[in-house]
């Protein structure tokens, strides 16, 4: 298959966008990506649109075709992609495959979500569509509840404490202060976190990502077309998607996701790399404990040390493996369909050396996007093309 590159990128801030439609957010990000790609709109041969809850929250579907029309893109295949919170990462994989296999020479991938206008009950109901509601639904399980259970098991197995997990929150919130696209950066302390509202014991308020609106976009091109863009092209070394158990009872271990372990293995094989080659990672930290277990499953952090490495500074910018230098979902928020594309936007910016919270000498970056209780996972590896 052909080598492919990311050229143009675009993103709105992830925030509360009052008075903005999901279409306008997607068009803003898409226009920015196209303008930086060096391509004309008629050269884009496919559009993939990551979105999860526009149907229940906005009453609008067929967003891929609507947004492509507003962007002035031709009569090309336009596909909405849904994989719960991994919708953006899956849309990216489809765009990469379309160009790799020669179906087109350039594809646009957009992720977008509009959520903040809805009530908390409506958002919770929509997000719970990411569970197998025939089995886990009747139990009353919620995603905060799931990660509260995960925390308890991790603590029992590895001795992880409240202050250990708080180190992840403090790190990501501080990183968010340096990212203009993040809405919830903050200077926190262990005491502030301990005094915050309980959500699903032991999870507290600052352990949870905020509901957000936003959009992000990337242009994927065949390698021989990458020179036409204004920015350093970034090579896609791996774009992997795997499936995990759809039901909580299908997991052998609450502190490890088989889909993430498998996706990481396949991504390293596709890229001809190992975890030691990764200079930075954007990890799906919908909850603080999610970063802990995902970093361990990706092989970036030793098993049981996902929180303790944050305490010791190893996952900070300047540490052994900077994780969520963007602030992650904990600071940026989680506009579901946009999240996976937003992670890749951050990695591309890091590899170009232009990030506001730059990792020194970054040449290889990873993004991990998770849907549901691990039923869908994507792991992508990007490399600076002149590395």
FIGU-806712 format. One record per residue (C-alpha): chain; residue in three letters; residue number from 0; x, y, z. Coordinates in steps of 0.02 Angstrom, whole numbers, always signed. Layout:
+--------+---------+-----+--------+--------+--------+
: cadena : residuo : num :     c1 :     c2 :     c3 :
+--------+---------+-----+--------+--------+--------+
:      A :     ala : NUM :      X :      Y :      Z :
...
+--------+---------+-----+--------+--------+--------+
//
This chain:
+--------+---------+-----+--------+--------+--------+
: cadena : residuo : num :     c1 :     c2 :     c3 :
+--------+---------+-----+--------+--------+--------+
:      A :     unk :   0 :     +0 :     +0 :     +0 :
:      A :     unk :   1 :    +52 :   +180 :    -30 :
:      A :     unk :   2 :   +137 :   +291 :    +98 :
:      A :     unk :   3 :    +20 :   +428 :   +158 :
:      A :     unk :   4 :    +47 :   +595 :   +242 :
:      A :     unk :   5 :    -52 :   +721 :   +342 :
:      A :     unk :   6 :    -35 :   +894 :   +268 :
:      A :     unk :   7 :   -172 :  +1017 :   +316 :
:      A :     unk :   8 :   -242 :  +1022 :   +492 :
:      A :     unk :   9 :   -376 :  +1127 :   +575 :
:      A :     unk :  10 :   -466 :  +1138 :   +742 :
:      A :     unk :  11 :   -586 :  +1247 :   +837 :
:      A :     unk :  12 :   -562 :  +1271 :  +1022 :
:      A :     unk :  13 :   -646 :  +1134 :  +1123 :
:      A :     unk :  14 :   -765 :  +1236 :  +1229 :
:      A :     unk :  15 :   -945 :  +1292 :  +1249 :
:      A :     unk :  16 :   -991 :  +1368 :  +1081 :
:      A :     unk :  17 :  -1156 :  +1454 :  +1114 :
:      A :     unk :  18 :  -1251 :  +1500 :   +957 :
:      A :     unk :  19 :  -1141 :  +1393 :   +845 :
:      A :     unk :  20 :  -1207 :  +1243 :   +748 :
:      A :     unk :  21 :  -1112 :  +1081 :   +731 :
:      A :     unk :  22 :  -1104 :  +1114 :   +544 :
:      A :     unk :  23 :  -1021 :  +1284 :   +569 :
:      A :     unk :  24 :   -890 :  +1209 :   +686 :
:      A :     unk :  25 :   -852 :  +1070 :   +563 :
:      A :     unk :  26 :   -840 :  +1192 :   +417 :
:      A :     unk :  27 :   -720 :  +1303 :   +515 :
:      A :     unk :  28 :   -602 :  +1158 :   +551 :
:      A :     unk :  29 :   -620 :  +1084 :   +377 :
:      A :     unk :  30 :   -584 :  +1249 :   +290 :
:      A :     unk :  31 :   -427 :  +1274 :   +394 :
:      A :     unk :  32 :   -363 :  +1100 :   +351 :
:      A :     unk :  33 :   -397 :  +1120 :   +165 :
:      A :     unk :  34 :   -316 :  +1291 :   +155 :
:      A :     unk :  35 :   -155 :  +1225 :   +236 :
:      A :     unk :  36 :   -151 :  +1066 :   +132 :
:      A :     unk :  37 :    -99 :  +1144 :    -33 :
:      A :     unk :  38 :   -244 :  +1057 :   -122 :
:      A :     unk :  39 :   -392 :  +1125 :   -216 :
:      A :     unk :  40 :   -561 :  +1066 :   -156 :
:      A :     unk :  41 :   -594 :   +969 :   -315 :
:      A :     unk :  42 :   -441 :   +861 :   -276 :
:      A :     unk :  43 :   -519 :   +788 :   -117 :
:      A :     unk :  44 :   -586 :   +617 :   -163 :
:      A :     unk :  45 :   -675 :   +565 :     -2 :
:      A :     unk :  46 :   -739 :   +636 :   +161 :
:      A :     unk :  47 :   -753 :   +540 :   +325 :
:      A :     unk :  48 :   -845 :   +622 :   +469 :
:      A :     unk :  49 :   -828 :   +562 :   +650 :
:      A :     unk :  50 :   -983 :   +594 :   +755 :
:      A :     unk :  51 :  -1077 :   +502 :   +892 :
:      A :     unk :  52 :  -1227 :   +594 :   +965 :
:      A :     unk :  53 :  -1289 :   +722 :   +838 :
:      A :     unk :  54 :  -1441 :   +612 :   +810 :
:      A :     unk :  55 :  -1506 :   +607 :   +989 :
:      A :     unk :  56 :  -1444 :   +780 :  +1042 :
:      A :     unk :  57 :  -1473 :   +881 :   +883 :
:      A :     unk :  58 :  -1593 :   +778 :   +779 :
:      A :     unk :  59 :  -1471 :   +786 :   +633 :
:      A :     unk :  60 :  -1384 :   +647 :   +538 :
:      A :     unk :  61 :  -1302 :   +639 :   +363 :
:      A :     unk :  62 :  -1176 :   +767 :   +426 :
:      A :     unk :  63 :  -1037 :   +709 :   +310 :
:      A :     unk :  64 :  -1135 :   +757 :   +155 :
:      A :     unk :  65 :  -1203 :   +918 :   +229 :
:      A :     unk :  66 :  -1032 :   +980 :   +283 :
:      A :     unk :  67 :   -948 :   +927 :   +120 :
:      A :     unk :  68 :  -1079 :  +1027 :    +26 :
:      A :     unk :  69 :  -1047 :  +1181 :   +133 :
:      A :     unk :  70 :   -859 :  +1160 :   +105 :
:      A :     unk :  71 :   -882 :  +1157 :    -83 :
:      A :     unk :  72 :   -814 :   +981 :   -104 :
:      A :     unk :  73 :   -868 :   +883 :   -258 :
:      A :     unk :  74 :   -988 :   +738 :   -276 :
:      A :     unk :  75 :   -873 :   +614 :   -188 :
:      A :     unk :  76 :   -910 :   +479 :    -59 :
:      A :     unk :  77 :   -951 :   +561 :   +108 :
:      A :     unk :  78 :   -970 :   +445 :   +256 :
:      A :     unk :  79 :  -1017 :   +475 :   +437 :
:      A :     unk :  80 :   -921 :   +358 :   +553 :
:      A :     unk :  81 :   -985 :   +306 :   +724 :
:      A :     unk :  82 :   -887 :   +211 :   +854 :
:      A :     unk :  83 :   -940 :   +297 :  +1015 :
:      A :     unk :  84 :   -796 :   +399 :  +1087 :
:      A :     unk :  85 :   -678 :   +322 :   +957 :
:      A :     unk :  86 :   -779 :   +392 :   +811 :
:      A :     unk :  87 :   -642 :   +516 :   +763 :
:      A :     unk :  88 :   -501 :   +390 :   +770 :
:      A :     unk :  89 :   -601 :   +267 :   +664 :
:      A :     unk :  90 :   -642 :   +403 :   +536 :
:      A :     unk :  91 :   -456 :   +440 :   +524 :
:      A :     unk :  92 :   -417 :   +257 :   +491 :
:      A :     unk :  93 :   -546 :   +251 :   +351 :
:      A :     unk :  94 :   -471 :   +406 :   +270 :
:      A :     unk :  95 :   -296 :   +332 :   +282 :
:      A :     unk :  96 :   -354 :   +168 :   +204 :
:      A :     unk :  97 :   -443 :   +258 :    +62 :
:      A :     unk :  98 :   -281 :   +344 :    +12 :
:      A :     unk :  99 :   -166 :   +197 :    +50 :
:      A :     unk : 100 :   -266 :    +82 :    -64 :
:      A :     unk : 101 :   -279 :   +207 :   -206 :
:      A :     unk : 102 :   -466 :   +238 :   -195 :
:      A :     unk : 103 :   -420 :   +422 :   -196 :
:      A :     unk : 104 :   -264 :   +529 :   -185 :
:      A :     unk : 105 :   -329 :   +642 :    -48 :
:      A :     unk : 106 :   -461 :   +625 :    +87 :
:      A :     unk : 107 :   -531 :   +745 :   +216 :
:      A :     unk : 108 :   -571 :   +681 :   +390 :
:      A :     unk : 109 :   -673 :   +787 :   +510 :
:      A :     unk : 110 :   -733 :   +753 :   +686 :
:      A :     unk : 111 :   -865 :   +861 :   +769 :
:      A :     unk : 112 :   -989 :   +863 :   +912 :
:      A :     unk : 113 :  -1109 :   +988 :   +990 :
:      A :     unk : 114 :  -1158 :   +941 :  +1168 :
:      A :     unk : 115 :  -1159 :  +1088 :  +1290 :
:      A :     unk : 116 :  -1333 :  +1148 :  +1240 :
:      A :     unk : 117 :  -1412 :   +988 :  +1308 :
:      A :     unk : 118 :  -1460 :   +947 :  +1487 :
:      A :     unk : 119 :  -1349 :   +836 :  +1592 :
:      A :     unk : 120 :  -1481 :   +700 :  +1587 :
:      A :     unk : 121 :  -1492 :   +707 :  +1398 :
:      A :     unk : 122 :  -1303 :   +699 :  +1378 :
:      A :     unk : 123 :  -1290 :   +553 :  +1500 :
:      A :     unk : 124 :  -1427 :   +459 :  +1408 :
:      A :     unk : 125 :  -1342 :   +489 :  +1241 :
:      A :     unk : 126 :  -1172 :   +434 :  +1304 :
:      A :     unk : 127 :  -1244 :   +278 :  +1379 :
:      A :     unk : 128 :  -1286 :   +222 :  +1201 :
:      A :     unk : 129 :  -1102 :   +170 :  +1200 :
:      A :     unk : 130 :  -1143 :    +25 :  +1317 :
:      A :     unk : 131 :  -1224 :   -140 :  +1278 :
:      A :     unk : 132 :  -1387 :    -86 :  +1356 :
:      A :     unk : 133 :  -1458 :   -261 :  +1354 :
:      A :     unk : 134 :  -1334 :   -317 :  +1486 :
:      A :     unk : 135 :  -1241 :   -173 :  +1568 :
:      A :     unk : 136 :  -1386 :    -50 :  +1553 :
:      A :     unk : 137 :  -1504 :   -134 :  +1679 :
:      A :     unk : 138 :  -1364 :   -135 :  +1808 :
:      A :     unk : 139 :  -1367 :    +55 :  +1815 :
:      A :     unk : 140 :  -1184 :    +62 :  +1764 :
:      A :     unk : 141 :  -1118 :   +230 :  +1704 :
:      A :     unk : 142 :   -948 :   +271 :  +1633 :
:      A :     unk : 143 :   -894 :   +365 :  +1791 :
:      A :     unk : 144 :   -951 :   +211 :  +1888 :
:      A :     unk : 145 :   -846 :    +99 :  +1776 :
:      A :     unk : 146 :   -688 :   +200 :  +1805 :
:      A :     unk : 147 :   -726 :   +211 :  +1990 :
:      A :     unk : 148 :   -723 :    +20 :  +1991 :
:      A :     unk : 149 :   -564 :    +21 :  +1887 :
:      A :     unk : 150 :   -481 :   +135 :  +2014 :
:      A :     unk : 151 :   -529 :    +21 :  +2159 :
:      A :     unk : 152 :   -457 :   -132 :  +2072 :
:      A :     unk : 153 :   -298 :    -40 :  +2022 :
:      A :     unk : 154 :   -276 :    +20 :  +2201 :
:      A :     unk : 155 :   -300 :   -156 :  +2269 :
:      A :     unk : 156 :   -174 :   -230 :  +2146 :
:      A :     unk : 157 :    -41 :    -95 :  +2141 :
:      A :     unk : 158 :    -68 :    +17 :  +2292 :
:      A :     unk : 159 :   -121 :   +168 :  +2189 :
:      A :     unk : 160 :   -175 :   +312 :  +2302 :
:      A :     unk : 161 :   -282 :   +468 :  +2285 :
:      A :     unk : 162 :   -126 :   +576 :  +2278 :
:      A :     unk : 163 :    -50 :   +464 :  +2143 :
:      A :     unk : 164 :   -202 :   +488 :  +2031 :
:      A :     unk : 165 :   -210 :   +673 :  +2074 :
:      A :     unk : 166 :    -37 :   +689 :  +1997 :
:      A :     unk : 167 :   -113 :   +643 :  +1828 :
:      A :     unk : 168 :   -249 :   +775 :  +1850 :
:      A :     unk : 169 :   -127 :   +909 :  +1907 :
:      A :     unk : 170 :    -11 :   +873 :  +1759 :
:      A :     unk : 171 :   -147 :   +877 :  +1627 :
:      A :     unk : 172 :   -235 :  +1030 :  +1697 :
:      A :     unk : 173 :    -68 :  +1123 :  +1701 :
:      A :     unk : 174 :    -31 :  +1070 :  +1522 :
:      A :     unk : 175 :   -200 :  +1137 :  +1469 :
:      A :     unk : 176 :   -154 :  +1311 :  +1527 :
:      A :     unk : 177 :    -25 :  +1315 :  +1388 :
:      A :     unk : 178 :   -146 :  +1258 :  +1252 :
:      A :     unk : 179 :   -261 :  +1391 :  +1176 :
:      A :     unk : 180 :   -379 :  +1253 :  +1116 :
:      A :     unk : 181 :   -409 :  +1190 :  +1294 :
:      A :     unk : 182 :   -553 :  +1258 :  +1398 :
:      A :     unk : 183 :   -518 :  +1190 :  +1571 :
:      A :     unk : 184 :   -334 :  +1210 :  +1612 :
:      A :     unk : 185 :   -303 :  +1250 :  +1794 :
:      A :     unk : 186 :   -175 :  +1257 :  +1934 :
:      A :     unk : 187 :   -229 :  +1122 :  +2055 :
:      A :     unk : 188 :   -163 :  +1045 :  +2214 :
:      A :     unk : 189 :   -197 :   +881 :  +2302 :
:      A :     unk : 190 :   -303 :   +974 :  +2429 :
:      A :     unk : 191 :   -410 :  +1060 :  +2298 :
:      A :     unk : 192 :   -443 :   +894 :  +2212 :
:      A :     unk : 193 :   -483 :   +807 :  +2377 :
:      A :     unk : 194 :   -611 :   +942 :  +2417 :
:      A :     unk : 195 :   -699 :   +932 :  +2250 :
:      A :     unk : 196 :   -871 :   +853 :  +2229 :
:      A :     unk : 197 :   -884 :   +663 :  +2230 :
:      A :     unk : 198 :   -943 :   +588 :  +2065 :
:      A :     unk : 199 :   -925 :   +398 :  +2076 :
:      A :     unk : 200 :   -817 :   +355 :  +2225 :
:      A :     unk : 201 :   -668 :   +368 :  +2221 :
:      A :     unk : 202 :   -686 :   +478 :  +2065 :
:      A :     unk : 203 :   -710 :   +662 :  +2103 :
:      A :     unk : 204 :   -752 :   +812 :  +1996 :
:      A :     unk : 205 :   -577 :   +850 :  +1931 :
:      A :     unk : 206 :   -553 :   +667 :  +1882 :
:      A :     unk : 207 :   -685 :   +688 :  +1745 :
:      A :     unk : 208 :   -671 :   +773 :  +1576 :
:      A :     unk : 209 :   -792 :   +917 :  +1539 :
:      A :     unk : 210 :   -932 :   +908 :  +1411 :
:      A :     unk : 211 :   -883 :  +1010 :  +1259 :
:      A :     unk : 212 :   -919 :  +1069 :  +1084 :
:      A :     unk : 213 :   -788 :  +1071 :   +948 :
:      A :     unk : 214 :   -720 :  +1009 :   +783 :
:      A :     unk : 215 :   -553 :   +957 :   +710 :
:      A :     unk : 216 :   -498 :   +907 :   +535 :
:      A :     unk : 217 :   -352 :   +831 :   +440 :
:      A :     unk : 218 :   -310 :   +811 :   +256 :
:      A :     unk : 219 :   -233 :   +643 :   +212 :
:      A :     unk : 220 :   -136 :   +632 :    +47 :
:      A :     unk : 221 :    -29 :   +510 :    -49 :
:      A :     unk : 222 :   +154 :   +541 :    -11 :
:      A :     unk : 223 :   +192 :   +606 :   -186 :
:      A :     unk : 224 :    +64 :   +745 :   -160 :
:      A :     unk : 225 :   +126 :   +800 :    +10 :
:      A :     unk : 226 :   +249 :   +931 :    -52 :
:      A :     unk : 227 :   +112 :  +1049 :   -108 :
:      A :     unk : 228 :    +63 :  +1097 :    +70 :
:      A :     unk : 229 :   +129 :  +1247 :   +167 :
:      A :     unk : 230 :   +182 :  +1146 :   +320 :
:      A :     unk : 231 :   +297 :  +1000 :   +358 :
:      A :     unk : 232 :   +203 :   +842 :   +304 :
:      A :     unk : 233 :   +183 :   +708 :   +437 :
:      A :     unk : 234 :   +194 :   +525 :   +389 :
:      A :     unk : 235 :    +62 :   +403 :   +449 :
:      A :     unk : 236 :   +159 :   +251 :   +508 :
:      A :     unk : 237 :     +9 :   +157 :   +581 :
:      A :     unk : 238 :   -180 :   +179 :   +594 :
:      A :     unk : 239 :   -251 :    +28 :   +685 :
:      A :     unk : 240 :   -425 :    -13 :   +747 :
:      A :     unk : 241 :   -473 :   -161 :   +857 :
:      A :     unk : 242 :   -626 :   -227 :   +949 :
:      A :     unk : 243 :   -638 :   -268 :  +1133 :
:      A :     unk : 244 :   -776 :   -346 :  +1239 :
:      A :     unk : 245 :   -941 :   -253 :  +1220 :
:      A :     unk : 246 :   -996 :   -296 :  +1398 :
:      A :     unk : 247 :   -912 :   -264 :  +1563 :
:      A :     unk : 248 :   -923 :   -449 :  +1606 :
:      A :     unk : 249 :   -822 :   -488 :  +1450 :
:      A :     unk : 250 :   -665 :   -408 :  +1525 :
:      A :     unk : 251 :   -549 :   -524 :  +1617 :
:      A :     unk : 252 :   -466 :   -379 :  +1706 :
:      A :     unk : 253 :   -542 :   -209 :  +1746 :
:      A :     unk : 254 :   -372 :   -126 :  +1740 :
:      A :     unk : 255 :   -323 :   -181 :  +1564 :
:      A :     unk : 256 :   -410 :   -164 :  +1396 :
:      A :     unk : 257 :   -375 :   -307 :  +1275 :
:      A :     unk : 258 :   -421 :   -197 :  +1126 :
:      A :     unk : 259 :   -289 :    -70 :  +1175 :
:      A :     unk : 260 :   -156 :   -202 :  +1203 :
:      A :     unk : 261 :   -193 :   -280 :  +1033 :
:      A :     unk : 262 :   -203 :   -113 :   +942 :
:      A :     unk : 263 :    -36 :    -60 :  +1016 :
:      A :     unk : 264 :    +45 :   -223 :   +963 :
:      A :     unk : 265 :    -19 :   -206 :   +785 :
:      A :     unk : 266 :    +29 :    -22 :   +776 :
:      A :     unk : 267 :   +207 :    -56 :   +832 :
:      A :     unk : 268 :   +220 :   -197 :   +705 :
:      A :     unk : 269 :   +151 :    -88 :   +564 :
:      A :     unk : 270 :   +269 :    +53 :   +606 :
:      A :     unk : 271 :   +420 :    -60 :   +633 :
:      A :     unk : 272 :   +439 :    +17 :   +805 :
:      A :     unk : 273 :   +418 :    -16 :   +990 :
:      A :     unk : 274 :   +356 :    +87 :  +1135 :
:      A :     unk : 275 :   +534 :   +149 :  +1160 :
:      A :     unk : 276 :   +523 :   +244 :   +994 :
:      A :     unk : 277 :   +374 :   +349 :  +1049 :
:      A :     unk : 278 :   +422 :   +528 :  +1095 :
:      A :     unk : 279 :   +249 :   +583 :  +1154 :
:      A :     unk : 280 :    +73 :   +516 :  +1166 :
:      A :     unk : 281 :   -103 :   +586 :  +1169 :
:      A :     unk : 282 :   -204 :   +460 :  +1271 :
:      A :     unk : 283 :   -392 :   +449 :  +1296 :
:      A :     unk : 284 :   -405 :   +520 :  +1473 :
:      A :     unk : 285 :   -594 :   +538 :  +1485 :
:      A :     unk : 286 :   -561 :   +505 :  +1669 :
:      A :     unk : 287 :   -396 :   +518 :  +1762 :
:      A :     unk : 288 :   -391 :   +330 :  +1788 :
:      A :     unk : 289 :   -413 :   +303 :  +1601 :
:      A :     unk : 290 :   -242 :   +381 :  +1568 :
:      A :     unk : 291 :   -168 :   +268 :  +1701 :
:      A :     unk : 292 :   -229 :   +103 :  +1629 :
:      A :     unk : 293 :   -211 :   +152 :  +1445 :
:      A :     unk : 294 :    -31 :   +209 :  +1466 :
:      A :     unk : 295 :     +9 :    +40 :  +1542 :
:      A :     unk : 296 :    -82 :    -57 :  +1405 :
:      A :     unk : 297 :    +11 :    +41 :  +1271 :
:      A :     unk : 298 :   +176 :    -14 :  +1347 :
:      A :     unk : 299 :   +228 :   +166 :  +1378 :
:      A :     unk : 300 :   +229 :   +147 :  +1568 :
:      A :     unk : 301 :   +268 :     -9 :  +1672 :
:      A :     unk : 302 :   +115 :   -106 :  +1733 :
:      A :     unk : 303 :    +46 :    -30 :  +1892 :
:      A :     unk : 304 :   +147 :   +131 :  +1874 :
:      A :     unk : 305 :    +31 :   +238 :  +1766 :
:      A :     unk : 306 :     -7 :   +358 :  +1909 :
:      A :     unk : 307 :   +157 :   +344 :  +2003 :
:      A :     unk : 308 :   +254 :   +395 :  +1847 :
:      A :     unk : 309 :   +153 :   +557 :  +1846 :
:      A :     unk : 310 :   +204 :   +585 :  +2028 :
:      A :     unk : 311 :   +387 :   +558 :  +1980 :
:      A :     unk : 312 :   +376 :   +674 :  +1828 :
:      A :     unk : 313 :   +410 :   +540 :  +1696 :
:      A :     unk : 314 :   +249 :   +579 :  +1599 :
:      A :     unk : 315 :   +272 :   +767 :  +1605 :
:      A :     unk : 316 :   +339 :   +871 :  +1461 :
:      A :     unk : 317 :   +526 :   +848 :  +1482 :
:      A :     unk : 318 :   +502 :   +676 :  +1560 :
:      A :     unk : 319 :   +535 :   +502 :  +1490 :
:      A :     unk : 320 :   +370 :   +493 :  +1394 :
:      A :     unk : 321 :   +264 :   +651 :  +1392 :
:      A :     unk : 322 :    +80 :   +603 :  +1398 :
:      A :     unk : 323 :    -59 :   +726 :  +1355 :
:      A :     unk : 324 :    +51 :   +879 :  +1334 :
:      A :     unk : 325 :   -105 :   +958 :  +1259 :
:      A :     unk : 326 :   -195 :   +943 :  +1425 :
:      A :     unk : 327 :   -288 :   +791 :  +1362 :
:      A :     unk : 328 :   -475 :   +770 :  +1377 :
:      A :     unk : 329 :   -465 :   +825 :  +1559 :
:      A :     unk : 330 :   -417 :  +1001 :  +1500 :
:      A :     unk : 331 :   -478 :  +1010 :  +1321 :
:      A :     unk : 332 :   -645 :   +927 :  +1352 :
:      A :     unk : 333 :   -724 :   +785 :  +1257 :
:      A :     unk : 334 :   -831 :   +833 :  +1106 :
:      A :     unk : 335 :   -850 :   +649 :  +1066 :
:      A :     unk : 336 :   -833 :   +640 :   +876 :
:      A :     unk : 337 :   -697 :   +773 :   +874 :
:      A :     unk : 338 :   -588 :   +698 :  +1010 :
:      A :     unk : 339 :   -489 :   +572 :   +907 :
:      A :     unk : 340 :   -454 :   +698 :   +769 :
:      A :     unk : 341 :   -410 :   +828 :   +899 :
:      A :     unk : 342 :   -281 :   +710 :   +974 :
:      A :     unk : 343 :   -201 :   +687 :   +803 :
:      A :     unk : 344 :   -203 :   +875 :   +775 :
:      A :     unk : 345 :   -102 :   +894 :   +936 :
:      A :     unk : 346 :    +22 :   +759 :   +885 :
:      A :     unk : 347 :    +48 :   +837 :   +713 :
:      A :     unk : 348 :    +80 :  +1007 :   +792 :
:      A :     unk : 349 :   +207 :   +929 :   +910 :
:      A :     unk : 350 :   +298 :   +841 :   +769 :
:      A :     unk : 351 :   +307 :  +1004 :   +672 :
:      A :     unk : 352 :   +386 :  +1087 :   +823 :
:      A :     unk : 353 :   +252 :  +1221 :   +836 :
:      A :     unk : 354 :   +152 :  +1168 :   +989 :
:      A :     unk : 355 :   +124 :  +1290 :  +1131 :
:      A :     unk : 356 :   +183 :  +1156 :  +1253 :
:      A :     unk : 357 :   +318 :  +1084 :  +1144 :
:      A :     unk : 358 :   +405 :   +918 :  +1177 :
:      A :     unk : 359 :   +588 :   +941 :  +1133 :
:      A :     unk : 360 :   +652 :   +848 :   +978 :
:      A :     unk : 361 :   +487 :   +756 :   +950 :
:      A :     unk : 362 :   +492 :   +649 :   +793 :
:      A :     unk : 363 :   +369 :   +506 :   +831 :
:      A :     unk : 364 :   +200 :   +526 :   +914 :
:      A :     unk : 365 :    +54 :   +414 :   +961 :
:      A :     unk : 366 :   -132 :   +443 :   +981 :
:      A :     unk : 367 :   -253 :   +322 :  +1066 :
:      A :     unk : 368 :   -442 :   +342 :  +1054 :
:      A :     unk : 369 :   -565 :   +229 :  +1149 :
:      A :     unk : 370 :   -750 :   +198 :  +1121 :
:      A :     unk : 371 :   -871 :   +133 :  +1252 :
:      A :     unk : 372 :   -801 :    +17 :  +1383 :
:      A :     unk : 373 :   -660 :    -30 :  +1264 :
:      A :     unk : 374 :   -771 :   -102 :  +1127 :
:      A :     unk : 375 :   -680 :     +4 :   +996 :
:      A :     unk : 376 :   -500 :    +65 :  +1007 :
:      A :     unk : 377 :   -387 :   +153 :   +882 :
:      A :     unk : 378 :   -200 :   +176 :   +899 :
:      A :     unk : 379 :   -109 :   +284 :   +773 :
:      A :     unk : 380 :    +77 :   +320 :   +755 :
:      A :     unk : 381 :   +139 :   +473 :   +662 :
:      A :     unk : 382 :   +317 :   +522 :   +615 :
:      A :     unk : 383 :   +395 :   +683 :   +557 :
:      A :     unk : 384 :   +431 :   +654 :   +373 :
:      A :     unk : 385 :   +609 :   +721 :   +380 :
:      A :     unk : 386 :   +652 :   +622 :   +538 :
+--------+---------+-----+--------+--------+--------+
//
